[in-house]
Amino acid sequence: MNKRYDTTKQWYAIHTYSGYEEKVAESIRQRAESLDMKDKIFQVLVPKEKMIQVKNGKRKIVEQRIFQGYVLVQMKMSEDAWYIVRNTPSVTGFVGSGSEPTPVEADEIEKIMKRMGRAEPKHKIDYSIGDVVNINDGPFKGFDGSINEIDVAKGKLKVLVNMFGRETPVELDSLQVKRV
């Protein structure tokens, strides 16, 4: 493999086995350190974002991987840097056309970085429009209804509750309902 590489510092996406992203990132960092490649392999990143998850009626902020099975590596592409990353256990290859690793566009990296650095966690709502839920809190406790709207940013649901023979929209926090 004697190719001309673009030796500017760029981000590349590497594909890994799902669930091994952190292990792969740590392995690449260690290999770059021990093989004195810090001048070619700069940053290794597992893109994550903060999400609000509701478990057992309690809100919890969790970090969730943005891209399952991918790790980002900022490096100057060279024969030896390519070899080190490519041969890290659980790495299945670089993202690119054919055998050529393709750098991730700068604006794409910017979007990912922005998403990772977002201060406000997103609500994780495991419901879909049309799902039937039971209201377990508030003035409509005990009523069943179907989800009509979902506002992920606010963690709110609009549920249609059948009252007096008519469907009435009720805005609820995602914590106030459970699946029927």
N, CA, C and O of each residue as an XYZ file, in Angstrom:
720
protein
N       0.839     -1.192      0.000
C       0.000      0.000      0.000
C       0.879      1.249      0.000
O       1.152      1.815      1.059
N       1.306      1.667     -1.141
C       2.139      2.861     -1.238
C       1.337      3.985     -1.866
O       1.342      4.165     -3.084
N       0.652      4.734     -1.026
C      -0.228      5.791     -1.517
C       0.232      7.129     -1.002
O       0.951      7.224     -0.008
N      -0.193      8.156     -1.694
C       0.040      9.528     -1.230
C      -1.065      9.881     -0.266
O      -2.243      9.778     -0.607
N      -0.709     10.291      0.915
C      -1.706     10.681      1.909
C      -1.750     12.186      2.062
O      -0.742     12.877      1.922
N      -2.942     12.674      2.353
C      -3.102     14.089      2.695
C      -2.641     14.187      4.151
O      -3.319     13.684      5.046
N      -1.508     14.821      4.393
C      -0.930     14.821      5.738
C      -1.356     16.005      6.594
O      -0.713     16.312      7.597
N      -2.440     16.671      6.201
C      -2.947     17.724      7.080
C      -3.725     17.054      8.223
O      -4.219     15.935      8.090
N      -3.815     17.761      9.326
C      -4.509     17.265     10.510
C      -6.012     17.260     10.223
O      -6.615     18.321     10.061
N      -6.623     16.066     10.159
C      -8.045     15.971      9.839
C      -8.725     14.913     10.713
O      -8.068     14.079     11.335
N     -10.053     14.973     10.741
C     -10.842     13.998     11.487
C     -11.264     12.864     10.557
O     -11.656     13.083      9.411
N     -11.173     11.658     11.082
C     -11.609     10.477     10.343
C     -12.566      9.694     11.237
O     -12.421      9.675     12.459
N     -13.536      9.054     10.612
C     -14.459      8.207     11.363
C     -13.999      6.770     11.174
O     -13.729      6.327     10.058
N     -13.915      6.055     12.285
C     -13.574      4.640     12.178
C     -14.746      3.824     12.704
O     -15.434      4.218     13.645
N     -14.947      2.699     12.082
C     -16.058      1.823     12.447
C     -15.540      0.784     13.440
O     -14.470      0.203     13.262
N     -16.341      0.567     14.503
C     -15.958     -0.423     15.517
C     -17.149     -1.330     15.777
O     -18.257     -1.079     15.302
N     -16.905     -2.372     16.529
C     -18.030     -3.194     16.975
C     -18.839     -2.348     17.938
O     -18.272     -1.654     18.782
N     -20.158     -2.398     17.823
C     -21.023     -1.613     18.697
C     -20.811     -2.035     20.150
O     -20.761     -3.224     20.464
N     -20.689     -1.040     21.027
C     -20.454     -1.325     22.437
C     -18.973     -1.281     22.809
O     -18.629     -1.268     23.991
N     -18.100     -1.258     21.808
C     -16.655     -1.251     22.067
C     -16.031      0.123     21.815
O     -14.808      0.260     21.816
N     -16.873      1.139     21.600
C     -16.359      2.462     21.225
C     -15.362      3.016     22.236
O     -14.286      3.478     21.856
N     -15.714      2.972     23.533
C     -14.818      3.510     24.577
C     -13.512      2.720     24.643
O     -12.430      3.297     24.758
N     -13.625      1.401     24.568
C     -12.446      0.534     24.631
C     -11.511      0.814     23.453
O     -10.293      0.886     23.621
N     -12.088      0.971     22.266
C     -11.297      1.266     21.062
C     -10.610      2.629     21.201
O      -9.420      2.763     20.913
N     -11.373      3.645     21.647
C     -10.801      4.989     21.807
C      -9.620      4.955     22.775
O      -8.580      5.559     22.511
N      -9.779      4.253     23.888
C      -8.705      4.156     24.882
C      -7.501      3.408     24.303
O      -6.359      3.806     24.533
N      -7.746      2.334     23.558
C      -6.653      1.565     22.935
C      -5.865      2.426     21.957
O      -4.635      2.383     21.944
N      -6.569      3.210     21.136
C      -5.872      4.067     20.159
C      -5.044      5.110     20.893
O      -3.907      5.385     20.507
N      -5.612      5.702     21.965
C      -4.843      6.687     22.757
C      -3.569      6.048     23.308
O      -2.488      6.627     23.205
N      -3.696      4.866     23.889
C      -2.540      4.175     24.481
C      -1.508      3.814     23.421
O      -0.306      3.964     23.642
N      -1.973      3.342     22.275
C      -1.051      2.957     21.209
C      -0.318      4.183     20.660
O       0.879      4.118     20.380
N      -1.032      5.293     20.509
C      -0.407      6.537     20.012
C       0.675      6.987     20.987
O       1.738      7.452     20.576
N       0.394      6.843     22.292
C       1.349      7.214     23.351
C       2.558      6.273     23.337
O       3.700      6.724     23.252
N       2.302      4.973     23.420
C       3.405      4.015     23.555
C       4.249      3.892     22.283
O       5.436      3.576     22.363
N       3.663      4.133     21.127
C       4.418      4.026     19.875
C       4.907      5.390     19.384
O       5.321      5.541     18.235
N       4.851      6.378     20.280
C       5.355      7.716     19.990
C       4.741      8.315     18.716
O       5.447      8.817     17.841
N       3.404      8.244     18.640
C       2.698      8.755     17.464
C       1.847      9.987     17.796
O       0.928     10.333     17.054
N       2.160     10.636     18.906
C       1.376     11.818     19.324
C       1.465     12.956     18.300
O       0.625     13.856     18.300
N       2.465     12.919     17.441
C       2.599     13.944     16.405
C       1.749     13.627     15.171
O       1.636     14.448     14.260
N       1.148     12.423     15.148
C       0.296     12.040     14.011
C      -1.138     11.721     14.430
O      -2.075     11.947     13.664
N      -1.312     11.196     15.647
C      -2.647     10.886     16.159
C      -2.891     11.824     17.334
O      -2.245     11.710     18.375
N      -3.839     12.761     17.158
C      -4.005     13.839     18.132
C      -5.133     13.616     19.127
O      -4.904     13.604     20.337
N      -6.337     13.441     18.630
C      -7.492     13.273     19.521
C      -8.298     12.057     19.098
O      -8.405     11.736     17.915
N      -8.855     11.396     20.088
C      -9.745     10.261     19.830
C     -11.019     10.551     20.603
O     -10.979     10.844     21.798
N     -12.136     10.468     19.921
C     -13.394     10.927     20.492
C     -14.529      9.948     20.234
O     -14.694      9.453     19.119
N     -15.314      9.672     21.281
C     -16.558      8.916     21.127
C     -17.658      9.958     21.282
O     -17.937     10.385     22.402
N     -18.295     10.381     20.181
C     -19.306     11.435     20.271
C     -20.501     11.018     21.135
O     -21.152     10.005     20.879
N     -20.771     11.831     22.171
C     -21.886     11.563     23.082
C     -22.662     12.837     23.314
O     -22.141     13.938     23.134
N     -23.914     12.681     23.715
C     -24.730     13.829     24.089
C     -25.487     13.479     25.362
O     -25.741     12.313     25.662
N     -25.838     14.524     26.099
C     -26.594     14.326     27.333
C     -28.074     14.199     26.999
O     -28.616     14.978     26.215
N     -28.714     13.211     27.602
C     -30.144     12.988     27.396
C     -30.799     12.864     28.767
O     -30.166     12.432     29.730
N     -32.066     13.244     28.846
C     -32.815     13.031     30.080
C     -33.593     11.742     29.883
O     -34.361     11.599     28.932
N     -33.383     10.820     30.787
C     -34.056      9.536     30.714
C     -34.946      9.408     31.937
O     -34.587      9.873     33.019
N     -36.088      8.789     31.777
C     -36.985      8.589     32.908
C     -37.005      7.099     33.210
O     -37.396      6.286     32.373
N     -36.576      6.757     34.419
C     -36.582      5.367     34.860
C     -37.203      5.317     36.238
O     -36.817      6.069     37.133
N     -38.161      4.430     36.403
C     -38.861      4.279     37.684
C     -39.404      5.609     38.194
O     -39.346      5.892     39.391
N     -39.931      6.421     37.283
C     -40.528      7.693     37.668
C     -39.543      8.777     38.047
O     -39.950      9.842     38.510
N     -38.249      8.532     37.861
C     -37.230      9.519     38.224
C     -36.479      9.960     36.974
O     -36.173      9.156     36.093
N     -36.191     11.259     36.922
C     -35.400     11.810     35.819
C     -33.924     11.582     36.103
O     -33.453     11.739     37.229
N     -33.220     11.213     35.066
C     -31.795     10.978     35.206
C     -31.121     11.488     33.938
O     -31.586     11.215     32.831
N     -30.032     12.222     34.096
C     -29.280     12.690     32.930
C     -28.230     11.635     32.607
O     -27.408     11.280     33.453
N     -28.268     11.141     31.379
C     -27.322     10.113     30.947
C     -26.599     10.593     29.698
O     -27.116     11.413     28.939
N     -25.399     10.068     29.499
C     -24.668     10.349     28.265
C     -24.932      9.196     27.319
O     -24.796      8.028     27.683
N     -25.309      9.539     26.110
C     -25.645      8.527     25.137
C     -24.797      8.736     23.900
O     -24.596      9.868     23.462
N     -24.293      7.630     23.329
C     -23.486      7.746     22.114
C     -24.356      8.273     20.976
O     -25.494      7.837     20.801
N     -23.815      9.208     20.210
C     -24.547      9.784     19.082
C     -24.536      8.797     17.917
O     -25.559      8.595     17.262
N     -23.388      8.186     17.659
C     -23.250      7.234     16.555
C     -22.784      5.894     17.097
O     -21.620      5.741     17.469
N     -23.688      4.924     17.143
C     -23.331      3.579     17.611
C     -22.287      2.981     16.664
O     -22.466      2.992     15.447
N     -21.209      2.467     17.227
C     -20.216      1.773     16.422
C     -19.218      2.653     15.690
O     -18.541      2.198     14.769
N     -19.123      3.941     16.106
C     -18.157      4.827     15.453
C     -17.335      5.590     16.473
O     -17.822      5.951     17.544
N     -16.072      5.831     16.119
C     -15.157      6.628     16.925
C     -14.522      7.629     15.965
O     -14.220      7.290     14.821
N     -14.321      8.858     16.428
C     -13.661      9.871     15.599
C     -12.208     10.002     16.025
O     -11.898     10.036     17.216
N     -11.319     10.075     15.037
C      -9.890     10.214     15.315
C      -9.364     11.404     14.525
O      -9.542     11.492     13.310
N      -8.709     12.322     15.246
C      -8.071     13.460     14.568
C      -6.614     13.071     14.372
O      -5.883     12.836     15.335
N      -6.206     13.008     13.116
C      -4.852     12.540     12.837
C      -4.335     13.090     11.516
O      -5.089     13.582     10.676
N      -3.005     12.987     11.365
C      -2.378     13.251     10.073
C      -2.231     11.870      9.453
O      -1.518     11.016      9.981
N      -2.906     11.655      8.334
C      -2.905     10.330      7.716
C      -1.525     10.006      7.156
O      -0.954     10.773      6.380
N      -1.009      8.863      7.563
C       0.266      8.369      7.056
C       0.190      6.847      7.105
O      -0.724      6.283      7.705
N       1.129      6.208      6.488
C       1.164      4.739      6.453
C       1.129      4.157      7.870
O       0.328      3.269      8.164
N       2.010      4.668      8.748
C       2.093      4.100     10.101
C       0.889      4.475     10.971
O       0.429      3.656     11.766
N       0.375      5.702     10.832
C      -0.804      6.107     11.613
C      -2.016      5.276     11.178
O      -2.798      4.821     12.012
N      -2.160      5.084      9.870
C      -3.249      4.276      9.322
C      -3.158      2.867      9.878
O      -4.158      2.289     10.305
N      -1.943      2.317      9.871
C      -1.719      0.945     10.331
C      -2.080      0.788     11.816
O      -2.747     -0.174     12.198
N      -1.640      1.732     12.643
C      -1.899      1.665     14.085
C      -3.401      1.676     14.371
O      -3.895      0.851     15.140
N      -4.116      2.601     13.759
C      -5.556      2.705     14.005
C      -6.277      1.492     13.426
O      -7.112      0.887     14.098
N      -5.961      1.138     12.195
C      -6.637      0.032     11.491
C      -6.467     -1.291     12.237
O      -7.367     -2.130     12.229
N      -5.326     -1.474     12.874
C      -5.053     -2.743     13.547
C      -5.308     -2.716     15.055
O      -4.824     -3.583     15.782
N      -6.047     -1.747     15.512
C      -6.472     -1.712     16.912
C      -7.581     -2.749     17.067
O      -8.484     -2.804     16.232
N      -7.534     -3.584     18.128
C      -8.595     -4.585     18.313
C      -9.982     -3.943     18.323
O     -10.176     -2.875     18.905
N     -10.937     -4.597     17.681
C     -12.346     -4.190     17.559
C     -12.591     -3.082     16.540
O     -13.727     -2.631     16.391
N     -11.552     -2.634     15.834
C     -11.740     -1.666     14.745
C     -12.001     -2.476     13.481
O     -11.227     -3.369     13.139
N     -13.089     -2.162     12.792
C     -13.399     -2.905     11.567
C     -12.985     -2.143     10.318
O     -13.012     -2.702      9.222
N     -12.602     -0.878     10.461
C     -12.101     -0.136      9.310
C     -12.399      1.346      9.390
O     -13.094      1.819     10.290
N     -11.855      2.063      8.428
C     -12.107      3.497      8.302
C     -13.348      3.696      7.464
O     -13.672      2.861      6.620
N     -14.048      4.797      7.689
C     -15.167      5.143      6.838
C     -14.586      5.869      5.637
O     -13.843      6.839      5.785
N     -14.928      5.396      4.457
C     -14.415      5.999      3.239
C     -14.817      5.175      2.040
O     -15.462      4.135      2.171
N     -14.432      5.646      0.875
C     -14.776      4.907     -0.338
C     -13.673      3.906     -0.643
O     -12.502      4.266     -0.761
N     -14.061      2.662     -0.766
C     -13.091      1.603     -1.033
C     -12.144      1.445      0.130
O     -12.570      1.389      1.284
N     -10.853      1.374     -0.169
C      -9.860      1.218      0.899
C      -9.300      2.567      1.342
O      -8.469      2.636      2.248
N      -9.760      3.639      0.696
C      -9.289      4.983      1.029
C     -10.064      5.600      2.186
O     -11.275      5.789      2.064
N      -9.416      5.920      3.303
C     -10.120      6.632      4.374
C     -10.491      8.040      3.891
O      -9.664      8.736      3.304
N     -11.717      8.446      4.138
C     -12.176      9.777      3.733
C     -12.310     10.648      4.971
O     -12.986     10.266      5.926
N     -11.666     11.830      4.966
C     -11.802     12.712      6.131
C     -13.248     13.183      6.292
O     -13.972     13.355      5.311
N     -13.647     13.386      7.528
C     -14.983     13.907      7.808
C     -14.932     15.414      7.531
O     -13.983     16.093      7.921
N     -15.964     15.924      6.855
C     -16.021     17.347      6.509
C     -15.956     18.208      7.772
O     -16.496     17.831      8.812
N     -15.300     19.354      7.679
C     -15.133     20.256      8.822
C     -16.473     20.716      9.391
O     -16.628     20.809     10.609
N     -17.451     21.007      8.513
C     -18.751     21.455      9.022
C     -19.503     20.342      9.747
O     -20.270     20.597     10.676
N     -19.274     19.113      9.313
C     -19.884     17.957      9.982
C     -19.288     17.795     11.391
O     -20.017     17.545     12.350
N     -17.973     17.938     11.506
C     -17.300     17.861     12.810
C     -17.809     18.976     13.715
O     -18.035     18.766     14.906
N     -17.986     20.168     13.135
C     -18.486     21.308     13.897
C     -19.878     21.010     14.476
O     -20.154     21.314     15.636
N     -20.741     20.416     13.657
C     -22.095     20.054     14.113
C     -22.028     19.038     15.246
O     -22.752     19.157     16.234
N     -21.162     18.043     15.104
C     -21.022     17.004     16.133
C     -20.515     17.622     17.433
O     -21.031     17.325     18.510
N     -19.499     18.486     17.329
C     -18.933     19.139     18.515
C     -19.991     19.998     19.215
O     -20.081     20.014     20.443
N     -20.792     20.713     18.412
C     -21.859     21.544     18.962
C     -22.867     20.671     19.702
O     -23.304     20.999     20.805
N     -23.222     19.561     19.078
C     -24.196     18.634     19.677
C     -23.659     18.040     20.976
O     -24.407     17.860     21.937
N     -22.370     17.739     21.003
C     -21.750     17.179     22.206
C     -21.674     18.198     23.331
O     -21.817     17.853     24.504
N     -21.450     19.451     22.968
C     -21.262     20.485     23.982
C     -22.549     21.148     24.418
O     -22.545     22.089     25.211
N     -23.652     20.643     23.887
C     -24.934     21.260     24.214
C     -25.177     21.195     25.715
O     -25.107     20.120     26.311
N     -25.458     22.320     26.317
C     -25.642     22.404     27.768
C     -26.961     21.774     28.204
O     -27.013     21.092     29.228
N     -28.017     21.995     27.442
C     -29.333     21.487     27.812
C     -29.509     20.056     27.345
O     -29.487     19.797     26.141
N     -29.681     19.124     28.263
C     -29.906     17.741     27.832
C     -31.281     17.593     27.177
O     -32.245     18.259     27.553
N     -31.339     16.702     26.190
C     -32.611     16.423     25.537
C     -33.364     15.392     26.361
O     -32.759     14.529     26.999
N     -34.689     15.487     26.344
C     -35.509     14.505     27.043
C     -35.550     13.240     26.207
O     -35.692     13.285     24.985
N     -35.423     12.113     26.889
C     -35.545     10.840     26.185
C     -36.964     10.362     26.411
O     -37.327      9.969     27.520
N     -37.753     10.394     25.375
C     -39.151      9.989     25.477
C     -39.335      8.739     24.621
O     -39.182      8.772     23.400
N     -39.670      7.636     25.292
C     -39.817      6.369     24.591
C     -41.257      6.108     24.162
O     -41.735      4.976     24.242
N     -41.936      7.133     23.715
C     -43.310      6.997     23.251
C     -43.396      7.489     21.819
O     -42.553      8.256     21.355
N     -44.429      7.034     21.130
C     -44.695      7.492     19.766
C     -46.109      8.040     19.706
O     -46.951      7.729     20.548
N     -46.353      8.856     18.699
C     -47.704      9.379     18.496
C     -48.626      8.192     18.232
O     -48.321      7.313     17.426
N     -49.757      8.190     18.928
C     -50.722      7.104     18.780
C     -50.650      6.078     19.903
O     -51.583      5.296     20.086
N     -49.541      6.072     20.666
C     -49.424      5.138     21.791
C     -50.503      5.436     22.828
O     -50.822      6.594     23.095
N     -51.056      4.379     23.402
C     -52.044      4.543     24.474
C     -51.295      4.506     25.798
O     -50.512      3.592     26.056
N     -51.546      5.518     26.639
C     -50.868      5.622     27.929
C     -51.890      5.806     29.048
O     -53.033      6.203     28.820
N     -51.441      5.506     30.251
C     -52.260      5.727     31.438
C     -51.641      6.884     32.203
O     -50.429      6.917     32.412
N     -52.473      7.836     32.624
C     -51.977      8.997     33.364
C     -51.860      8.593     34.824
O     -52.840      8.158     35.431
N     -50.655      8.735     35.398
C     -50.422      8.266     36.763
C     -50.168      9.400     37.756
O     -49.740      9.158     38.884
N     -50.435     10.651     37.328
C     -50.200     11.777     38.214
C     -51.025     12.968     37.745
O     -51.288     13.115     36.551
N     -51.429     13.811     38.678
C     -52.155     15.035     38.333
C     -53.664     14.840     38.354
O     -54.161     13.789     38.760
N     -54.390     15.872     37.908
C     -55.855     15.840     37.992
C     -56.503     14.769     37.107
O     -57.656     14.406     37.339
N     -55.791     14.260     36.107
C     -56.361     13.241     35.217
C     -55.853     11.840     35.548
O     -55.945     10.931     34.723
N     -55.320     11.668     36.752
C     -54.786     10.379     37.196
C     -55.842      9.290     37.025
O     -57.001      9.466     37.401
N     -55.423      8.160     36.449
C     -56.342      7.041     36.245
C     -56.951      7.006     34.851
O     -57.472      5.971     34.435
N     -56.896      8.119     34.121
C     -57.441      8.163     32.759
C     -56.445      7.557     31.777
O     -55.232      7.639     31.970
N     -56.977      6.952     30.725
C     -56.162      6.493     29.604
C     -56.347      7.483     28.464
O     -57.384      8.137     28.356
N     -55.346      7.586     27.628
C     -55.459      8.464     26.466
C     -54.429      8.075     25.427
O     -53.530      7.276     25.692
N     -54.566      8.646     24.246
C     -53.573      8.353     23.207
C     -52.747      9.610     22.943
O     -53.259     10.729     22.959
N     -51.466      9.392     22.704
C     -50.539     10.506     22.496
C     -50.812     11.136     21.134
O     -50.858     10.454     20.110
N     -50.992     12.457     21.149
C     -51.304     13.207     19.949
C     -50.101     14.030     19.473
O     -49.893     14.195     18.271
N     -49.304     14.550     20.432
C     -48.122     15.350     20.103
C     -47.014     15.040     21.095
O     -47.277     14.668     22.238
N     -45.770     15.197     20.647
C     -44.605     14.996     21.519
C     -43.683     16.194     21.359
O     -43.298     16.541     20.242
N     -43.324     16.833     22.484
C     -42.369     17.937     22.480
C     -41.133     17.452     23.229
O     -41.064     17.532     24.456
N     -40.149     16.942     22.466
C     -38.944     16.367     23.065
C     -38.152     17.419     23.827
O     -37.594     17.126     24.884
N     -38.096     18.640     23.303
C     -37.314     19.705     23.945
C     -37.808     19.990     25.355
O     -37.002     20.207     26.260
N     -39.106     19.993     25.551
C     -39.664     20.288     26.870
C     -40.008     19.039     27.669
O     -40.301     19.134     28.861
N     -39.977     17.870     27.036
C     -40.335     16.634     27.723
C     -41.833     16.543     27.969
O     -42.272     15.914     28.932
N     -42.619     17.171     27.096
C     -44.082     17.219     27.265
C     -44.772     16.367     26.206
O     -44.276     16.186     25.094
N     -45.940     15.849     26.597
C     -46.777     15.077     25.690
C     -48.155     15.705     25.667
O     -48.628     16.207     26.687
N     -48.803     15.681     24.515
C     -50.206     16.081     24.448
C     -50.977     14.775     24.283
O     -50.816     14.060     23.294
N     -51.828     14.479     25.283
C     -52.564     13.220     25.314
C     -54.046     13.526     25.127
O     -54.590     14.416     25.781
N     -54.695     12.783     24.230
C     -56.131     12.941     24.027
C     -56.856     12.022     25.003
O     -56.751     10.799     24.912
N     -57.600     12.627     25.948
C     -58.323     11.886     26.974
C     -59.811     11.936     26.636
O     -60.340     13.003     26.321
N     -60.489     10.787     26.699
C     -61.908     10.732     26.389
C     -62.708     11.110     27.635
O     -62.761     10.356     28.606
N     -63.333     12.295     27.592
C     -64.152     12.762     28.715
C     -65.498     13.207     28.180
O     -65.572     13.973     27.220
N     -66.551     12.729     28.801
C     -67.920     13.094     28.410
C     -68.166     12.850     26.925
O     -68.843     13.631     26.256
N     -67.607     11.754     26.422
C     -67.845     11.379     25.030
C     -67.049     12.175     24.010
O     -67.253     12.018     22.806
N     -66.127     13.043     24.486
C     -65.305     13.840     23.571
C     -63.843     13.686     23.934
O     -63.496     13.501     25.101
N     -62.982     13.763     22.917
C     -61.542     13.696     23.186
C     -61.048     15.085     23.548
O     -61.220     16.041     22.791
N     -60.430     15.180     24.718
C     -59.922     16.452     25.206
C     -58.396     16.382     25.272
O     -57.854     15.465     25.889
N     -57.679     17.349     24.640
C     -56.219     17.325     24.711
C     -55.728     17.806     26.089
O     -56.168     18.838     26.596
N     -54.817     17.039     26.671
C     -54.249     17.370     27.970
C     -52.729     17.377     27.811
O     -52.153     16.412     27.311
N     -52.070     18.477     28.240
C     -50.607     18.523     28.168
C     -50.032     17.985     29.463
O     -50.385     18.436     30.553
N     -49.142     17.014     29.329
C     -48.565     16.343     30.494
C     -47.051     16.255     30.356
O     -46.500     16.284     29.255
N     -46.405     16.149     31.497
C     -44.977     15.863     31.527
C     -44.829     14.376     31.194
O     -45.699     13.578     31.543
N     -43.744     14.000     30.528
C     -43.561     12.583     30.167
C     -43.486     11.694     31.404
O     -43.687     10.484     31.302
N     -43.196     12.278     32.579
C     -43.168     11.489     33.818
C     -44.565     11.135     34.321
O     -44.722     10.234     35.145
N     -45.578     11.846     33.826
C     -46.924     11.667     34.351
C     -47.700     10.543     33.662
O     -48.866     10.315     33.983
N     -47.075      9.847     32.731
C     -47.767      8.761     32.029
C     -46.940      7.494     32.059
O     -45.724      7.519     32.252
N     -47.642      6.372     31.860
C     -46.959      5.082     31.675
C     -47.692      4.312     30.595
O     -48.883      4.521     30.364
N     -46.983      3.435     29.947
C     -47.548      2.631     28.870
C     -48.630      1.707     29.425
O     -48.494      1.162     30.520
N     -49.709      1.537     28.653
C     -50.807      0.662     29.084
C     -50.477     -0.763     28.716
O     -51.266     -1.669     28.985
